[in-house]
Amino acid sequence: MANFIKRNIPNTITCCNLISGCMATGAAFHGYYMWAFVLILTGAVFDFFDGMSARLLKVSSPIGKELDSLADVVTFGVAPSAMLFHLLQYVYYPEWLGPLRDFIPYTAFLMAAFSALRLAKFNLDTRQTSSFIGVPTPANTLFWASLIADRHESLLLLPCAPVLLFLLMLLSCFLLVAEMPLFALKFKNLSWQDNKIKFIFILTCIPLIIVLKYSGFAAIVAWYILLSAFTWKRKRH
């Protein structure tokens, strides 16, 4: 009995991630953006601890890996797509976009498809042990969830909001599967020379949160991508 409980602790935590993602999706469909954001963050916490518990208890399994990917698709793919879907139903549509008003919101679920593709690719890619190739799904989700939760009222009145959000969503889809290295926040030592980019990133995150509040998370993700792109370009030259 004890071994059975021990083996299923990580999978139980993963299921909590999945439930959080489902609840976040439901909240998003009803326009409760802040609740959706909180539930996505809750799912992210469960996602962090399921892998840690599996390693600590030494009970990793193929089923756990598949279940983890399924939960992540919901929490970090479907839930943010549902938030964008709901928002796109209520943003201001110029007259020339009127005929597409009923169609455009459904394009938000392209992000869910690319998130699933990203997760499948990540499971098979052995290069991503010390860094990432493409934007991680939690980072992409944090961008959209925090932006919509905190700034939805401004986005509703933004001129050409459907076009801008659609293009930004397409950029997100591209970045999820792009062959662009992004640094991971893993420290082998505390040397400034070896971790200069990471220290700069962490120090600049604090004022972004203070000034922008919840949408500061979206700014942090954007800054993380830009800083990674700058670092990658410098290394290539």
C-alpha positions as CSV (number, residue, x, y, z in Angstrom):
1,M,0.0,0.0,0.0
2,A,2.8,2.4,0.9
3,N,4.6,1.7,-2.4
4,F,1.4,2.3,-4.3
5,I,0.9,5.7,-2.7
6,K,4.5,6.6,-3.2
7,R,4.4,5.7,-6.9
8,N,1.3,7.8,-7.5
9,I,2.3,11.0,-5.7
10,P,3.9,12.6,-8.8
11,N,0.9,11.6,-11.0
12,T,-1.5,13.0,-8.4
13,I,0.3,16.3,-8.5
14,T,0.3,16.3,-12.3
15,C,-3.4,15.7,-12.2
16,C,-3.8,18.8,-10.0
17,N,-1.9,20.7,-12.7
18,L,-4.4,19.3,-15.3
19,I,-7.4,20.2,-13.1
20,S,-6.0,23.7,-12.6
21,G,-5.7,24.1,-16.4
22,C,-9.3,22.9,-16.9
23,M,-10.6,25.3,-14.3
24,A,-8.5,28.1,-15.9
25,T,-10.0,27.3,-19.3
26,G,-13.6,27.4,-17.8
27,A,-12.9,30.7,-16.1
28,A,-11.5,32.1,-19.4
29,F,-14.6,31.2,-21.4
30,H,-16.7,33.2,-18.9
31,G,-14.3,36.2,-19.0
32,Y,-12.9,35.7,-15.5
33,Y,-9.4,36.6,-16.6
34,M,-7.8,37.2,-13.3
35,W,-9.1,33.9,-12.0
36,A,-7.8,32.2,-15.1
37,F,-4.4,33.8,-14.5
38,V,-4.3,32.6,-10.9
39,L,-5.3,29.1,-11.8
40,I,-2.6,29.0,-14.5
41,L,-0.1,30.0,-11.9
42,T,-1.4,27.3,-9.6
43,G,-1.0,24.8,-12.4
44,A,2.6,26.0,-13.0
45,V,3.4,25.4,-9.3
46,F,2.0,21.8,-9.5
47,D,4.0,21.4,-12.8
48,F,7.2,22.3,-10.9
49,F,6.6,20.0,-8.0
50,D,5.5,16.9,-10.0
51,G,8.9,16.4,-11.6
52,M,10.7,17.3,-8.4
53,S,8.7,14.7,-6.4
54,A,9.3,12.0,-9.1
55,R,13.0,12.6,-8.9
56,L,13.1,12.7,-5.1
57,L,11.0,9.6,-4.7
58,K,12.7,7.9,-7.6
59,V,9.4,6.8,-9.2
60,S,9.7,8.4,-12.7
61,S,7.7,6.5,-15.3
62,P,6.8,6.7,-19.0
63,I,3.1,7.2,-17.9
64,G,4.1,10.1,-15.8
65,K,5.9,11.7,-18.6
66,E,2.9,11.4,-21.0
67,L,0.5,12.6,-18.3
68,D,2.7,15.6,-17.6
69,S,2.7,16.6,-21.3
70,L,-1.1,16.2,-21.5
71,A,-1.5,18.4,-18.4
72,D,0.9,21.0,-19.8
73,V,-1.0,21.1,-23.1
74,V,-4.2,22.1,-21.2
75,T,-2.6,24.5,-18.7
76,F,-0.1,26.1,-21.0
77,G,-1.9,25.7,-24.3
78,V,-5.6,25.5,-24.1
79,A,-6.1,27.9,-21.1
80,P,-4.3,30.9,-22.6
81,S,-5.9,30.2,-26.0
82,A,-9.3,30.3,-24.3
83,M,-8.4,33.7,-22.7
84,L,-7.4,35.1,-26.1
85,F,-10.5,33.6,-27.7
86,H,-12.8,35.3,-25.2
87,L,-11.0,38.6,-25.5
88,L,-11.2,38.5,-29.4
89,Q,-15.0,38.3,-29.2
90,Y,-15.3,41.6,-27.4
91,V,-12.5,43.8,-28.8
92,Y,-13.3,46.7,-31.1
93,Y,-13.6,45.6,-34.8
94,P,-13.2,48.2,-37.5
95,E,-15.9,48.2,-40.2
96,W,-13.6,46.6,-42.7
97,L,-13.0,43.6,-40.3
98,G,-16.7,43.2,-39.6
99,P,-17.2,40.1,-41.9
100,L,-14.4,38.3,-40.1
101,R,-15.7,39.1,-36.6
102,D,-17.2,35.6,-36.0
103,F,-14.2,33.8,-37.4
104,I,-11.1,35.6,-35.9
105,P,-11.6,34.5,-32.2
106,Y,-11.2,30.9,-33.2
107,T,-7.8,31.5,-34.6
108,A,-6.6,31.8,-30.9
109,F,-6.6,28.0,-30.7
110,L,-3.6,27.9,-33.1
111,M,-1.6,28.7,-30.1
112,A,-2.9,25.6,-28.3
113,A,-1.8,23.5,-31.3
114,F,1.7,25.0,-31.5
115,S,2.0,24.6,-27.7
116,A,1.3,20.9,-28.1
117,L,3.8,20.7,-31.0
118,R,6.4,22.5,-28.8
119,L,5.9,20.1,-25.9
120,A,6.2,17.0,-28.2
121,K,9.3,18.5,-29.7
122,F,10.8,19.2,-26.2
123,N,10.2,15.6,-25.1
124,L,12.3,14.3,-28.0
125,D,15.0,17.0,-28.2
126,T,18.1,16.0,-26.3
127,R,19.7,19.5,-26.9
128,Q,17.5,21.1,-24.3
129,T,19.3,20.0,-21.1
130,S,21.0,23.3,-20.0
131,S,19.0,25.8,-22.2
132,F,15.9,26.0,-24.3
133,I,15.4,25.9,-28.0
134,G,12.3,28.0,-28.7
135,V,10.1,29.7,-26.1
136,P,9.0,27.4,-23.3
137,T,5.2,27.0,-23.1
138,P,5.0,28.3,-19.5
139,A,6.8,31.5,-20.6
140,N,4.4,32.0,-23.5
141,T,1.4,31.3,-21.2
142,L,2.6,33.7,-18.6
143,F,2.9,36.4,-21.3
144,W,-0.6,36.1,-22.5
145,A,-2.3,35.3,-19.2
146,S,-0.8,38.3,-17.4
147,L,-1.3,40.7,-20.3
148,I,-5.0,39.8,-20.7
149,A,-5.7,39.6,-17.0
150,D,-4.2,43.0,-16.2
151,R,-4.8,45.0,-19.5
152,H,-7.9,43.6,-21.0
153,E,-9.8,46.8,-20.6
154,S,-7.2,48.7,-22.5
155,L,-7.0,46.0,-25.2
156,L,-10.8,46.2,-25.7
157,L,-10.5,49.8,-26.8
158,L,-7.2,49.4,-28.8
159,P,-7.6,50.5,-32.5
160,C,-7.2,47.5,-34.8
161,A,-6.9,45.2,-31.7
162,P,-8.0,42.1,-33.6
163,V,-5.2,42.5,-36.1
164,L,-2.5,43.3,-33.5
165,L,-3.5,40.4,-31.2
166,F,-3.7,38.0,-34.2
167,L,-0.2,39.0,-35.4
168,L,1.2,38.8,-31.9
169,M,-0.4,35.3,-31.5
170,L,1.2,34.2,-34.8
171,L,4.5,35.4,-33.5
172,S,4.0,33.4,-30.3
173,C,3.3,30.3,-32.4
174,F,6.5,30.8,-34.3
175,L,8.6,31.4,-31.3
176,L,7.3,28.3,-29.6
177,V,8.9,26.1,-32.2
178,A,11.7,28.4,-33.5
179,E,15.3,27.1,-33.6
180,M,16.4,29.9,-31.4
181,P,18.4,29.2,-28.2
182,L,17.1,30.8,-25.0
183,F,19.1,30.8,-21.8
184,A,17.9,28.9,-18.8
185,L,18.1,30.3,-15.3
186,K,20.5,27.6,-14.0
187,F,23.6,28.6,-12.2
188,K,26.7,26.4,-12.1
189,N,28.4,29.1,-10.0
190,L,27.8,32.7,-8.9
191,S,30.5,34.3,-11.1
192,W,29.5,37.6,-12.7
193,Q,31.5,36.8,-15.9
194,D,29.9,33.4,-16.4
195,N,26.3,34.5,-15.5
196,K,26.3,38.2,-16.6
197,I,23.2,37.8,-18.8
198,K,21.3,36.0,-16.1
199,F,22.1,38.5,-13.4
200,I,21.1,41.4,-15.7
201,F,17.8,39.7,-16.5
202,I,17.0,39.0,-12.8
203,L,17.9,42.6,-11.7
204,T,15.8,44.2,-14.4
205,C,12.7,42.0,-13.6
206,I,12.1,43.7,-10.3
207,P,11.4,47.2,-11.5
208,L,9.1,45.8,-14.3
209,I,6.9,44.1,-11.7
210,I,6.9,47.2,-9.5
211,V,5.9,49.6,-12.3
212,L,3.6,47.4,-14.4
213,K,2.2,45.1,-11.7
214,Y,0.6,41.9,-13.2
215,S,1.4,42.8,-16.8
216,G,5.0,43.1,-15.7
217,F,5.2,39.4,-16.2
218,A,4.3,39.8,-19.8
219,A,7.1,42.5,-20.1
220,I,9.5,40.1,-18.4
221,V,8.8,37.3,-20.9
222,A,9.2,39.8,-23.8
223,W,12.5,41.0,-22.3
224,Y,13.7,37.4,-21.8
225,I,13.1,36.6,-25.4
226,L,14.8,39.8,-26.6
227,L,17.8,39.3,-24.3
228,S,18.2,35.7,-25.5
229,A,18.0,36.8,-29.1
230,F,20.7,39.4,-28.5
231,T,22.9,36.9,-26.8
232,W,22.4,34.3,-29.6
233,K,23.2,36.9,-32.3
234,R,26.4,38.0,-30.5
235,K,27.6,34.4,-30.2
236,R,27.0,33.8,-33.9
237,H,29.2,36.7,-34.8
